[in-house]
Amino acid sequence: MTEFSNKPQLEPEDFYYNEDGYLVFTEKYLLKRGYCCQNGCKHCPYGFDKRSGRIVKKSNAGSDGPN
């Protein structure tokens, strides 16, 4: 019997393996997933700060806003 899953399949651009062999999710995948897991992901687009345990608004370095 084949089980069906609601989990989306990973695309090649969703992850890579680091030099230690760990799977690392890309920012693109984390945005596609749609929520912050609060694990301190390397490419977290949600601004989670693992040290403080809070989501901190990311600054747009070098951006002056809309022109």
CHARMM-style PDB file with segment names, atoms N, HN, CA, C and O in Angstrom:
ATOM      1  N   MET     1       0.843  -1.175   0.000  1.00  0.00      PROA
ATOM      2  CA  MET     1       0.000   0.000   0.000  1.00  0.00      PROA
ATOM      3  C   MET     1       0.894   1.245   0.000  1.00  0.00      PROA
ATOM      4  O   MET     1       1.849   1.335   0.772  1.00  0.00      PROA
ATOM      5  N   THR     2       0.581   2.174  -0.850  1.00  0.00      PROA
ATOM      6  HN  THR     2      -0.195   2.101  -1.477  1.00  0.00      PROA
ATOM      7  CA  THR     2       1.355   3.398  -0.956  1.00  0.00      PROA
ATOM      8  C   THR     2       0.759   4.472  -0.056  1.00  0.00      PROA
ATOM      9  O   THR     2      -0.446   4.722  -0.086  1.00  0.00      PROA
ATOM     10  N   GLU     3       1.607   5.101   0.741  1.00  0.00      PROA
ATOM     11  HN  GLU     3       2.586   4.898   0.765  1.00  0.00      PROA
ATOM     12  CA  GLU     3       1.168   6.188   1.619  1.00  0.00      PROA
ATOM     13  C   GLU     3       1.304   7.509   0.872  1.00  0.00      PROA
ATOM     14  O   GLU     3       2.258   7.721   0.124  1.00  0.00      PROA
ATOM     15  N   PHE     4       0.341   8.383   1.085  1.00  0.00      PROA
ATOM     16  HN  PHE     4      -0.435   8.210   1.693  1.00  0.00      PROA
ATOM     17  CA  PHE     4       0.395   9.715   0.495  1.00  0.00      PROA
ATOM     18  C   PHE     4       0.741  10.709   1.577  1.00  0.00      PROA
ATOM     19  O   PHE     4       0.337  10.559   2.730  1.00  0.00      PROA
ATOM     20  N   SER     5       1.486  11.717   1.202  1.00  0.00      PROA
ATOM     21  HN  SER     5       1.815  11.839   0.265  1.00  0.00      PROA
ATOM     22  CA  SER     5       1.932  12.720   2.159  1.00  0.00      PROA
ATOM     23  C   SER     5       1.568  14.104   1.664  1.00  0.00      PROA
ATOM     24  O   SER     5       1.585  14.368   0.461  1.00  0.00      PROA
ATOM     25  N   ASN     6       1.238  14.990   2.599  1.00  0.00      PROA
ATOM     26  HN  ASN     6       1.225  14.776   3.575  1.00  0.00      PROA
ATOM     27  CA  ASN     6       0.985  16.382   2.255  1.00  0.00      PROA
ATOM     28  C   ASN     6       2.282  17.172   2.171  1.00  0.00      PROA
ATOM     29  O   ASN     6       2.272  18.338   1.777  1.00  0.00      PROA
ATOM     30  N   LYS     7       3.392  16.552   2.534  1.00  0.00      PROA
ATOM     31  HN  LYS     7       3.400  15.605   2.855  1.00  0.00      PROA
ATOM     32  CA  LYS     7       4.682  17.239   2.510  1.00  0.00      PROA
ATOM     33  C   LYS     7       5.136  17.414   1.068  1.00  0.00      PROA
ATOM     34  O   LYS     7       5.137  16.458   0.292  1.00  0.00      PROA
ATOM     35  N   PRO     8       5.524  18.646   0.706  1.00  0.00      PROA
ATOM     36  CA  PRO     8       6.014  18.856  -0.663  1.00  0.00      PROA
ATOM     37  C   PRO     8       7.374  18.203  -0.862  1.00  0.00      PROA
ATOM     38  O   PRO     8       8.173  18.098   0.068  1.00  0.00      PROA
ATOM     39  N   GLN     9       7.617  17.773  -2.073  1.00  0.00      PROA
ATOM     40  HN  GLN     9       6.968  17.858  -2.829  1.00  0.00      PROA
ATOM     41  CA  GLN     9       8.912  17.200  -2.412  1.00  0.00      PROA
ATOM     42  C   GLN     9       9.938  18.322  -2.502  1.00  0.00      PROA
ATOM     43  O   GLN     9       9.624  19.424  -2.951  1.00  0.00      PROA
ATOM     44  N   LEU    10      11.154  18.041  -2.078  1.00  0.00      PROA
ATOM     45  HN  LEU    10      11.409  17.145  -1.713  1.00  0.00      PROA
ATOM     46  CA  LEU    10      12.215  19.035  -2.155  1.00  0.00      PROA
ATOM     47  C   LEU    10      12.740  19.137  -3.583  1.00  0.00      PROA
ATOM     48  O   LEU    10      12.996  18.131  -4.244  1.00  0.00      PROA
ATOM     49  N   GLU    11      12.893  20.375  -4.039  1.00  0.00      PROA
ATOM     50  HN  GLU    11      12.684  21.193  -3.502  1.00  0.00      PROA
ATOM     51  CA  GLU    11      13.478  20.658  -5.339  1.00  0.00      PROA
ATOM     52  C   GLU    11      14.977  20.904  -5.136  1.00  0.00      PROA
ATOM     53  O   GLU    11      15.394  21.233  -4.025  1.00  0.00      PROA
ATOM     54  N   PRO    12      15.785  20.756  -6.169  1.00  0.00      PROA
ATOM     55  CA  PRO    12      17.234  20.968  -6.026  1.00  0.00      PROA
ATOM     56  C   PRO    12      17.610  22.349  -5.483  1.00  0.00      PROA
ATOM     57  O   PRO    12      18.622  22.481  -4.796  1.00  0.00      PROA
ATOM     58  N   GLU    13      16.806  23.384  -5.784  1.00  0.00      PROA
ATOM     59  HN  GLU    13      15.984  23.276  -6.342  1.00  0.00      PROA
ATOM     60  CA  GLU    13      17.125  24.727  -5.294  1.00  0.00      PROA
ATOM     61  C   GLU    13      16.662  24.968  -3.858  1.00  0.00      PROA
ATOM     62  O   GLU    13      16.884  26.048  -3.310  1.00  0.00      PROA
ATOM     63  N   ASP    14      16.020  23.970  -3.245  1.00  0.00      PROA
ATOM     64  HN  ASP    14      15.840  23.093  -3.690  1.00  0.00      PROA
ATOM     65  CA  ASP    14      15.505  24.103  -1.885  1.00  0.00      PROA
ATOM     66  C   ASP    14      16.553  23.821  -0.806  1.00  0.00      PROA
ATOM     67  O   ASP    14      16.344  24.175   0.354  1.00  0.00      PROA
ATOM     68  N   PHE    15      17.659  23.198  -1.160  1.00  0.00      PROA
ATOM     69  HN  PHE    15      17.829  22.910  -2.103  1.00  0.00      PROA
ATOM     70  CA  PHE    15      18.647  22.797  -0.157  1.00  0.00      PROA
ATOM     71  C   PHE    15      20.000  22.556  -0.798  1.00  0.00      PROA
ATOM     72  O   PHE    15      20.128  22.479  -2.020  1.00  0.00      PROA
ATOM     73  N   TYR    16      21.009  22.438   0.059  1.00  0.00      PROA
ATOM     74  HN  TYR    16      20.905  22.501   1.051  1.00  0.00      PROA
ATOM     75  CA  TYR    16      22.340  21.995  -0.362  1.00  0.00      PROA
ATOM     76  C   TYR    16      22.967  21.284   0.825  1.00  0.00      PROA
ATOM     77  O   TYR    16      22.466  21.371   1.946  1.00  0.00      PROA
ATOM     78  N   TYR    17      24.054  20.586   0.577  1.00  0.00      PROA
ATOM     79  HN  TYR    17      24.461  20.515  -0.334  1.00  0.00      PROA
ATOM     80  CA  TYR    17      24.790  19.927   1.649  1.00  0.00      PROA
ATOM     81  C   TYR    17      26.027  20.757   1.964  1.00  0.00      PROA
ATOM     82  O   TYR    17      26.774  21.132   1.060  1.00  0.00      PROA
ATOM     83  N   ASN    18      26.245  21.046   3.249  1.00  0.00      PROA
ATOM     84  HN  ASN    18      25.638  20.741   3.984  1.00  0.00      PROA
ATOM     85  CA  ASN    18      27.431  21.821   3.622  1.00  0.00      PROA
ATOM     86  C   ASN    18      28.661  20.909   3.654  1.00  0.00      PROA
ATOM     87  O   ASN    18      28.570  19.712   3.380  1.00  0.00      PROA
ATOM     88  N   GLU    19      29.809  21.499   3.991  1.00  0.00      PROA
ATOM     89  HN  GLU    19      29.882  22.472   4.213  1.00  0.00      PROA
ATOM     90  CA  GLU    19      31.069  20.747   3.973  1.00  0.00      PROA
ATOM     91  C   GLU    19      31.106  19.601   4.977  1.00  0.00      PROA
ATOM     92  O   GLU    19      31.916  18.683   4.844  1.00  0.00      PROA
ATOM     93  N   ASP    20      30.221  19.652   5.994  1.00  0.00      PROA
ATOM     94  HN  ASP    20      29.564  20.398   6.103  1.00  0.00      PROA
ATOM     95  CA  ASP    20      30.149  18.559   6.974  1.00  0.00      PROA
ATOM     96  C   ASP    20      29.119  17.504   6.599  1.00  0.00      PROA
ATOM     97  O   ASP    20      28.945  16.520   7.318  1.00  0.00      PROA
ATOM     98  N   GLY    21      28.430  17.707   5.462  1.00  0.00      PROA
ATOM     99  HN  GLY    21      28.572  18.506   4.878  1.00  0.00      PROA
ATOM    100  CA  GLY    21      27.454  16.739   4.988  1.00  0.00      PROA
ATOM    101  C   GLY    21      26.044  16.969   5.493  1.00  0.00      PROA
ATOM    102  O   GLY    21      25.158  16.150   5.251  1.00  0.00      PROA
ATOM    103  N   TYR    22      25.823  18.077   6.193  1.00  0.00      PROA
ATOM    104  HN  TYR    22      26.542  18.742   6.389  1.00  0.00      PROA
ATOM    105  CA  TYR    22      24.475  18.372   6.689  1.00  0.00      PROA
ATOM    106  C   TYR    22      23.638  19.025   5.595  1.00  0.00      PROA
ATOM    107  O   TYR    22      24.150  19.808   4.796  1.00  0.00      PROA
ATOM    108  N   LEU    23      22.342  18.698   5.566  1.00  0.00      PROA
ATOM    109  HN  LEU    23      21.926  18.062   6.216  1.00  0.00      PROA
ATOM    110  CA  LEU    23      21.416  19.311   4.649  1.00  0.00      PROA
ATOM    111  C   LEU    23      21.073  20.700   5.173  1.00  0.00      PROA
ATOM    112  O   LEU    23      20.717  20.853   6.341  1.00  0.00      PROA
ATOM    113  N   VAL    24      21.179  21.714   4.315  1.00  0.00      PROA
ATOM    114  HN  VAL    24      21.468  21.589   3.366  1.00  0.00      PROA
ATOM    115  CA  VAL    24      20.908  23.100   4.696  1.00  0.00      PROA
ATOM    116  C   VAL    24      19.810  23.628   3.777  1.00  0.00      PROA
ATOM    117  O   VAL    24      19.954  23.611   2.555  1.00  0.00      PROA
ATOM    118  N   PHE    25      18.710  24.099   4.374  1.00  0.00      PROA
ATOM    119  HN  PHE    25      18.593  24.112   5.367  1.00  0.00      PROA
ATOM    120  CA  PHE    25      17.624  24.654   3.579  1.00  0.00      PROA
ATOM    121  C   PHE    25      17.972  26.059   3.113  1.00  0.00      PROA
ATOM    122  O   PHE    25      18.587  26.829   3.851  1.00  0.00      PROA
ATOM    123  N   THR    26      17.580  26.391   1.889  1.00  0.00      PROA
ATOM    124  HN  THR    26      17.081  25.766   1.289  1.00  0.00      PROA
ATOM    125  CA  THR    26      17.811  27.724   1.347  1.00  0.00      PROA
ATOM    126  C   THR    26      16.700  28.670   1.797  1.00  0.00      PROA
ATOM    127  O   THR    26      15.637  28.230   2.233  1.00  0.00      PROA
ATOM    128  N   GLU    27      16.958  29.967   1.686  1.00  0.00      PROA
ATOM    129  HN  GLU    27      17.822  30.324   1.331  1.00  0.00      PROA
ATOM    130  CA  GLU    27      15.945  30.966   2.031  1.00  0.00      PROA
ATOM    131  C   GLU    27      14.697  30.761   1.174  1.00  0.00      PROA
ATOM    132  O   GLU    27      13.574  30.919   1.654  1.00  0.00      PROA
ATOM    133  N   LYS    28      14.896  30.413  -0.085  1.00  0.00      PROA
ATOM    134  HN  LYS    28      15.808  30.285  -0.476  1.00  0.00      PROA
ATOM    135  CA  LYS    28      13.765  30.180  -0.993  1.00  0.00      PROA
ATOM    136  C   LYS    28      12.844  29.086  -0.448  1.00  0.00      PROA
ATOM    137  O   LYS    28      11.623  29.241  -0.449  1.00  0.00      PROA
ATOM    138  N   TYR    29      13.430  27.990   0.014  1.00  0.00      PROA
ATOM    139  HN  TYR    29      14.422  27.865   0.015  1.00  0.00      PROA
ATOM    140  CA  TYR    29      12.610  26.911   0.563  1.00  0.00      PROA
ATOM    141  C   TYR    29      11.911  27.335   1.850  1.00  0.00      PROA
ATOM    142  O   TYR    29      10.734  27.035   2.048  1.00  0.00      PROA
ATOM    143  N   LEU    30      12.633  28.030   2.723  1.00  0.00      PROA
ATOM    144  HN  LEU    30      13.589  28.274   2.562  1.00  0.00      PROA
ATOM    145  CA  LEU    30      12.046  28.431   3.996  1.00  0.00      PROA
ATOM    146  C   LEU    30      10.870  29.379   3.777  1.00  0.00      PROA
ATOM    147  O   LEU    30       9.885  29.317   4.512  1.00  0.00      PROA
ATOM    148  N   LEU    31      10.960  30.245   2.786  1.00  0.00      PROA
ATOM    149  HN  LEU    31      11.761  30.295   2.189  1.00  0.00      PROA
ATOM    150  CA  LEU    31       9.829  31.112   2.451  1.00  0.00      PROA
ATOM    151  C   LEU    31       8.681  30.293   1.867  1.00  0.00      PROA
ATOM    152  O   LEU    31       7.514  30.551   2.163  1.00  0.00      PROA
ATOM    153  N   LYS    32       9.016  29.304   1.035  1.00  0.00      PROA
ATOM    154  HN  LYS    32       9.964  29.095   0.795  1.00  0.00      PROA
ATOM    155  CA  LYS    32       7.993  28.444   0.438  1.00  0.00      PROA
ATOM    156  C   LYS    32       7.267  27.640   1.519  1.00  0.00      PROA
ATOM    157  O   LYS    32       6.063  27.402   1.424  1.00  0.00      PROA
ATOM    158  N   ARG    33       8.015  27.223   2.552  1.00  0.00      PROA
ATOM    159  HN  ARG    33       8.993  27.417   2.630  1.00  0.00      PROA
ATOM    160  CA  ARG    33       7.411  26.472   3.657  1.00  0.00      PROA
ATOM    161  C   ARG    33       6.398  27.338   4.393  1.00  0.00      PROA
ATOM    162  O   ARG    33       5.347  26.851   4.809  1.00  0.00      PROA
ATOM    163  N   GLY    34       6.712  28.627   4.554  1.00  0.00      PROA
ATOM    164  HN  GLY    34       7.565  29.023   4.216  1.00  0.00      PROA
ATOM    165  CA  GLY    34       5.709  29.558   5.048  1.00  0.00      PROA
ATOM    166  C   GLY    34       5.695  29.887   6.524  1.00  0.00      PROA
ATOM    167  O   GLY    34       4.816  30.629   6.961  1.00  0.00      PROA
ATOM    168  N   TYR    35       6.614  29.379   7.309  1.00  0.00      PROA
ATOM    169  HN  TYR    35       7.328  28.776   6.954  1.00  0.00      PROA
ATOM    170  CA  TYR    35       6.647  29.713   8.737  1.00  0.00      PROA
ATOM    171  C   TYR    35       8.055  29.515   9.285  1.00  0.00      PROA
ATOM    172  O   TYR    35       8.881  28.821   8.692  1.00  0.00      PROA
ATOM    173  N   CYS    36       8.307  30.143  10.436  1.00  0.00      PROA
ATOM    174  HN  CYS    36       7.636  30.706  10.918  1.00  0.00      PROA
ATOM    175  CA  CYS    36       9.598  29.995  11.106  1.00  0.00      PROA
ATOM    176  C   CYS    36       9.528  28.828  12.084  1.00  0.00      PROA
ATOM    177  O   CYS    36       8.607  28.748  12.896  1.00  0.00      PROA
ATOM    178  N   CYS    37      10.492  27.935  12.007  1.00  0.00      PROA
ATOM    179  HN  CYS    37      11.241  28.001  11.347  1.00  0.00      PROA
ATOM    180  CA  CYS    37      10.531  26.767  12.898  1.00  0.00      PROA
ATOM    181  C   CYS    37      11.258  27.071  14.203  1.00  0.00      PROA
ATOM    182  O   CYS    37      11.234  26.258  15.127  1.00  0.00      PROA
ATOM    183  N   GLN    38      11.905  28.234  14.289  1.00  0.00      PROA
ATOM    184  HN  GLN    38      11.925  28.894  13.539  1.00  0.00      PROA
ATOM    185  CA  GLN    38      12.634  28.688  15.471  1.00  0.00      PROA
ATOM    186  C   GLN    38      13.770  27.747  15.877  1.00  0.00      PROA
ATOM    187  O   GLN    38      14.043  27.556  17.062  1.00  0.00      PROA
ATOM    188  N   ASN    39      14.426  27.165  14.869  1.00  0.00      PROA
ATOM    189  HN  ASN    39      14.204  27.321  13.907  1.00  0.00      PROA
ATOM    190  CA  ASN    39      15.590  26.316  15.115  1.00  0.00      PROA
ATOM    191  C   ASN    39      16.903  27.027  14.801  1.00  0.00      PROA
ATOM    192  O   ASN    39      17.977  26.445  14.956  1.00  0.00      PROA
ATOM    193  N   GLY    40      16.823  28.278  14.363  1.00  0.00      PROA
ATOM    194  HN  GLY    40      15.950  28.751  14.237  1.00  0.00      PROA
ATOM    195  CA  GLY    40      18.043  29.017  14.044  1.00  0.00      PROA
ATOM    196  C   GLY    40      18.635  28.634  12.701  1.00  0.00      PROA
ATOM    197  O   GLY    40      19.855  28.531  12.571  1.00  0.00      PROA
ATOM    198  N   CYS    41      17.798  28.423  11.709  1.00  0.00      PROA
ATOM    199  HN  CYS    41      16.807  28.507  11.814  1.00  0.00      PROA
ATOM    200  CA  CYS    41      18.272  28.042  10.374  1.00  0.00      PROA
ATOM    201  C   CYS    41      19.256  29.074   9.836  1.00  0.00      PROA
ATOM    202  O   CYS    41      19.095  30.275  10.055  1.00  0.00      PROA
ATOM    203  N   LYS    42      20.264  28.599   9.138  1.00  0.00      PROA
ATOM    204  HN  LYS    42      20.395  27.624   8.959  1.00  0.00      PROA
ATOM    205  CA  LYS    42      21.315  29.465   8.601  1.00  0.00      PROA
ATOM    206  C   LYS    42      20.751  30.551   7.689  1.00  0.00      PROA
ATOM    207  O   LYS    42      21.230  31.685   7.720  1.00  0.00      PROA
ATOM    208  N   HSD    43      19.760  30.232   6.889  1.00  0.00      PROA
ATOM    209  HN  HSD    43      19.371  29.311   6.863  1.00  0.00      PROA
ATOM    210  CA  HSD    43      19.203  31.173   5.915  1.00  0.00      PROA
ATOM    211  C   HSD    43      17.798  31.633   6.294  1.00  0.00      PROA
ATOM    212  O   HSD    43      16.988  31.912   5.410  1.00  0.00      PROA
ATOM    213  N   CYS    44      17.495  31.716   7.579  1.00  0.00      PROA
ATOM    214  HN  CYS    44      18.154  31.490   8.297  1.00  0.00      PROA
ATOM    215  CA  CYS    44      16.153  32.083   8.034  1.00  0.00      PROA
ATOM    216  C   CYS    44      15.732  33.449   7.500  1.00  0.00      PROA
ATOM    217  O   CYS    44      16.376  34.455   7.798  1.00  0.00      PROA
ATOM    218  N   PRO    45      14.650  33.495   6.708  1.00  0.00      PROA
ATOM    219  CA  PRO    45      14.179  34.778   6.185  1.00  0.00      PROA
ATOM    220  C   PRO    45      13.258  35.507   7.162  1.00  0.00      PROA
ATOM    221  O   PRO    45      12.843  36.636   6.900  1.00  0.00      PROA
ATOM    222  N   TYR    46      12.944  34.875   8.271  1.00  0.00      PROA
ATOM    223  HN  TYR    46      13.282  33.959   8.485  1.00  0.00      PROA
ATOM    224  CA  TYR    46      11.985  35.438   9.225  1.00  0.00      PROA
ATOM    225  C   TYR    46      12.656  36.222  10.347  1.00  0.00      PROA
ATOM    226  O   TYR    46      11.971  36.863  11.145  1.00  0.00      PROA
ATOM    227  N   GLY    47      13.981  36.182  10.420  1.00  0.00      PROA
ATOM    228  HN  GLY    47      14.537  35.662   9.772  1.00  0.00      PROA
ATOM    229  CA  GLY    47      14.705  36.984  11.394  1.00  0.00      PROA
ATOM    230  C   GLY    47      14.790  36.372  12.776  1.00  0.00      PROA
ATOM    231  O   GLY    47      14.965  37.101  13.752  1.00  0.00      PROA
ATOM    232  N   PHE    48      14.670  35.045  12.896  1.00  0.00      PROA
ATOM    233  HN  PHE    48      14.527  34.452  12.104  1.00  0.00      PROA
ATOM    234  CA  PHE    48      14.762  34.420  14.213  1.00  0.00      PROA
ATOM    235  C   PHE    48      16.183  34.525  14.751  1.00  0.00      PROA
ATOM    236  O   PHE    48      17.145  34.180  14.065  1.00  0.00      PROA
ATOM    237  N   ASP    49      16.303  35.005  15.985  1.00  0.00      PROA
ATOM    238  HN  ASP    49      15.522  35.285  16.542  1.00  0.00      PROA
ATOM    239  CA  ASP    49      17.599  35.119  16.664  1.00  0.00      PROA
ATOM    240  C   ASP    49      17.673  34.010  17.700  1.00  0.00      PROA
ATOM    241  O   ASP    49      16.990  34.060  18.722  1.00  0.00      PROA
ATOM    242  N   LYS    50      18.499  33.014  17.436  1.00  0.00      PROA
ATOM    243  HN  LYS    50      19.054  32.974  16.605  1.00  0.00      PROA
ATOM    244  CA  LYS    50      18.587  31.846  18.316  1.00  0.00      PROA
ATOM    245  C   LYS    50      19.091  32.218  19.710  1.00  0.00      PROA
ATOM    246  O   LYS    50      18.706  31.589  20.696  1.00  0.00      PROA
ATOM    247  N   ARG    51      19.951  33.241  19.797  1.00  0.00      PROA
ATOM    248  HN  ARG    51      20.263  33.752  18.997  1.00  0.00      PROA
ATOM    249  CA  ARG    51      20.486  33.645  21.102  1.00  0.00      PROA
ATOM    250  C   ARG    51      19.411  34.225  22.014  1.00  0.00      PROA
ATOM    251  O   ARG    51      19.379  33.943  23.212  1.00  0.00      PROA
ATOM    252  N   SER    52      18.527  35.045  21.431  1.00  0.00      PROA
ATOM    253  HN  SER    52      18.552  35.275  20.458  1.00  0.00      PROA
ATOM    254  CA  SER    52      17.484  35.665  22.254  1.00  0.00      PROA
ATOM    255  C   SER    52      16.198  34.848  22.259  1.00  0.00      PROA
ATOM    256  O   SER    52      15.351  35.029  23.133  1.00  0.00      PROA
ATOM    257  N   GLY    53      16.047  33.948  21.283  1.00  0.00      PROA
ATOM    258  HN  GLY    53      16.735  33.801  20.573  1.00  0.00      PROA
ATOM    259  CA  GLY    53      14.836  33.146  21.193  1.00  0.00      PROA
ATOM    260  C   GLY    53      13.647  33.921  20.649  1.00  0.00      PROA
ATOM    261  O   GLY    53      12.497  33.524  20.834  1.00  0.00      PROA
ATOM    262  N   ARG    54      13.938  35.047  19.966  1.00  0.00      PROA
ATOM    263  HN  ARG    54      14.873  35.369  19.815  1.00  0.00      PROA
ATOM    264  CA  ARG    54      12.867  35.882  19.429  1.00  0.00      PROA
ATOM    265  C   ARG    54      13.072  36.129  17.939  1.00  0.00      PROA
ATOM    266  O   ARG    54      14.179  36.021  17.412  1.00  0.00      PROA
ATOM    267  N   ILE    55      11.971  36.463  17.282  1.00  0.00      PROA
ATOM    268  HN  ILE    55      11.071  36.551  17.710  1.00  0.00      PROA
ATOM    269  CA  ILE    55      12.063  36.872  15.893  1.00  0.00      PROA
ATOM    270  C   ILE    55      12.332  38.363  15.899  1.00  0.00      PROA
ATOM    271  O   ILE    55      11.557  39.145  16.451  1.00  0.00      PROA
ATOM    272  N   VAL    56      13.439  38.749  15.280  1.00  0.00      PROA
ATOM    273  HN  VAL    56      14.068  38.114  14.833  1.00  0.00      PROA
ATOM    274  CA  VAL    56      13.876  40.137  15.236  1.00  0.00      PROA
ATOM    275  C   VAL    56      13.726  40.622  13.809  1.00  0.00      PROA
ATOM    276  O   VAL    56      14.202  39.973  12.877  1.00  0.00      PROA
ATOM    277  N   LYS    57      13.070  41.756  13.630  1.00  0.00      PROA
ATOM    278  HN  LYS    57      12.684  42.284  14.387  1.00  0.00      PROA
ATOM    279  CA  LYS    57      12.873  42.291  12.295  1.00  0.00      PROA
ATOM    280  C   LYS    57      14.223  42.510  11.633  1.00  0.00      PROA
ATOM    281  O   LYS    57      15.098  43.175  12.187  1.00  0.00      PROA
ATOM    282  N   LYS    58      14.383  41.943  10.439  1.00  0.00      PROA
ATOM    283  HN  LYS    58      13.672  41.403   9.989  1.00  0.00      PROA
ATOM    284  CA  LYS    58      15.635  42.100   9.707  1.00  0.00      PROA
ATOM    285  C   LYS    58      15.705  43.489   9.119  1.00  0.00      PROA
ATOM    286  O   LYS    58      14.706  44.027   8.641  1.00  0.00      PROA
ATOM    287  N   SER    59      16.900  44.070   9.158  1.00  0.00      PROA
ATOM    288  HN  SER    59      17.711  43.633   9.547  1.00  0.00      PROA
ATOM    289  CA  SER    59      17.088  45.389   8.542  1.00  0.00      PROA
ATOM    290  C   SER    59      17.445  45.195   7.091  1.00  0.00      PROA
ATOM    291  O   SER    59      18.017  44.172   6.715  1.00  0.00      PROA
ATOM    292  N   ASN    60      17.108  46.178   6.270  1.00  0.00      PROA
ATOM    293  HN  ASN    60      16.643  47.009   6.575  1.00  0.00      PROA
ATOM    294  CA  ASN    60      17.461  46.154   4.857  1.00  0.00      PROA
ATOM    295  C   ASN    60      18.713  46.969   4.683  1.00  0.00      PROA
ATOM    296  O   ASN    60      18.655  48.136   4.296  1.00  0.00      PROA
ATOM    297  N   ALA    61      19.852  46.361   4.968  1.00  0.00      PROA
ATOM    298  HN  ALA    61      19.899  45.413   5.283  1.00  0.00      PROA
ATOM    299  CA  ALA    61      21.136  47.065   4.892  1.00  0.00      PROA
ATOM    300  C   ALA    61      21.351  47.597   3.481  1.00  0.00      PROA
ATOM    301  O   ALA    61      21.227  46.869   2.495  1.00  0.00      PROA
ATOM    302  N   GLY    62      21.677  48.888   3.411  1.00  0.00      PROA
ATOM    303  HN  GLY    62      21.778  49.479   4.212  1.00  0.00      PROA
ATOM    304  CA  GLY    62      21.948  49.501   2.126  1.00  0.00      PROA
ATOM    305  C   GLY    62      20.701  49.940   1.382  1.00  0.00      PROA
ATOM    306  O   GLY    62      20.804  50.478   0.279  1.00  0.00      PROA
ATOM    307  N   SER    63      19.531  49.726   1.953  1.00  0.00      PROA
ATOM    308  HN  SER    63      19.447  49.290   2.849  1.00  0.00      PROA
ATOM    309  CA  SER    63      18.293  50.111   1.290  1.00  0.00      PROA
ATOM    310  C   SER    63      17.764  51.393   1.914  1.00  0.00      PROA
ATOM    311  O   SER    63      17.694  51.526   3.135  1.00  0.00      PROA
ATOM    312  N   ASP    64      17.395  52.325   1.056  1.00  0.00      PROA
ATOM    313  HN  ASP    64      17.452  52.217   0.064  1.00  0.00      PROA
ATOM    314  CA  ASP    64      16.810  53.572   1.522  1.00  0.00      PROA
ATOM    315  C   ASP    64      15.297  53.549   1.415  1.00  0.00      PROA
ATOM    316  O   ASP    64      14.643  54.576   1.598  1.00  0.00      PROA
ATOM    317  N   GLY    65      14.743  52.397   1.124  1.00  0.00      PROA
ATOM    318  HN  GLY    65      15.275  51.562   0.975  1.00  0.00      PROA
ATOM    319  CA  GLY    65      13.292  52.285   0.973  1.00  0.00      PROA
ATOM    320  C   GLY    65      12.880  52.528  -0.455  1.00  0.00      PROA
ATOM    321  O   GLY    65      13.725  52.690  -1.336  1.00  0.00      PROA
ATOM    322  N   PRO    66      11.563  52.556  -0.693  1.00  0.00      PROA
ATOM    323  CA  PRO    66      11.064  52.741  -2.060  1.00  0.00      PROA
ATOM    324  C   PRO    66      11.380  54.143  -2.581  1.00  0.00      PROA
ATOM    325  O   PRO    66      11.337  55.116  -1.829  1.00  0.00      PROA
ATOM    326  N   ASN    67      11.694  54.237  -3.857  1.00  0.00      PROA
ATOM    327  HN  ASN    67      11.728  53.447  -4.469  1.00  0.00      PROA
ATOM    328  CA  ASN    67      11.991  55.530  -4.488  1.00  0.00      PROA
ATOM    329  C   ASN    67      10.909  55.908  -5.441  1.00  0.00      PROA
ATOM    330  OT1 ASN    67      10.981  56.964  -6.070  1.00  0.00      PROA
TER     331      ASN     67
END
